[in-house]
Amino acid sequence: MRRHSGVKRADVTITDDDTTVRAMVTDAGVGFDLDGVGSERLGFTESVVARLRDVGGNARLFSSPGSGTTVVLEVPK
């Protein structure tokens, strides 16, 4: 995490409802421009998004320069 975000800490929140379990990871790091990530950068897409889709889940990524990053992961129960 320090390598990319520049911070040593992230907050993790796990919640659920009748149908879904959600994990939200947020850091207050340097953030980045989502549109600036090249299509050849497959780490998040292949290792996280694809695996969650395989089990009926999804992942959302929110970030902007100077504003940190939040990742929301959801899987069905």
N, C-alpha and C positions, 0 to 999 in steps of 0.2 A: 504494500500500500504506500509506504513512504516513497518508493521509487517513482510512482506516477503522481500521487496527490500532493506530496510534500508535507504530509501530516502523519503523526504517529497514532492517531485515534480515529475510530469511526463508531457511529452509534448503530446498533442493530435492534430492530423491533420485530417481533414475531406475533402475528395475530391470526385468528381464524374465525370463521362463521360456520354455518351449517354445511357449506359446500366447498370452501376454499381455505387453504393455509397460505398466508402471505408473510414474506420476509422482506423487510426494508432496511437497506444499508445506506447510511448517509455519512458523508465526510464534509469537512469545511476546507477542503484543499483548494488547489489552484483551478480545478475544473478544466473544461476543454470545450471546443466547438464541435458539437456532434456532426455537423455537416462537413467538417474538415477531416474526418476519419476516412481514410482510403478504403476502397472495397477489398483490397488485398489483405486488410487487417481482419483476420477471421476469428481471433481468439474468443471474444465475447459471443459473436454470432454462432460459431460452430460449437464451442464448448459449453455454453450456457443456454442460449436461446433454442438451439436445435434439440438439446436433451430435454428441456422442459416441454417443448412441443410434442416430443415423443410420448410423454405421459399426460398430454392434454393440458399442460400449463402454459404460462407465458412469462416474458420478462420485459420490463420497461426500463429505460435508461434516461435520466435527466441530468444535464450538466450545461454549464456555460462558463466561459473564462472568468476567473475571479470569484465564482459562486459555489464551488464545490460540486459534488456529484451525488446523486441518489439512484440506487438500483432497487427496483421492486420486482420480486420473484413470486409467482403464484402457481400453486399446484392444487388440483382437485383432491378432495378427501377420498 
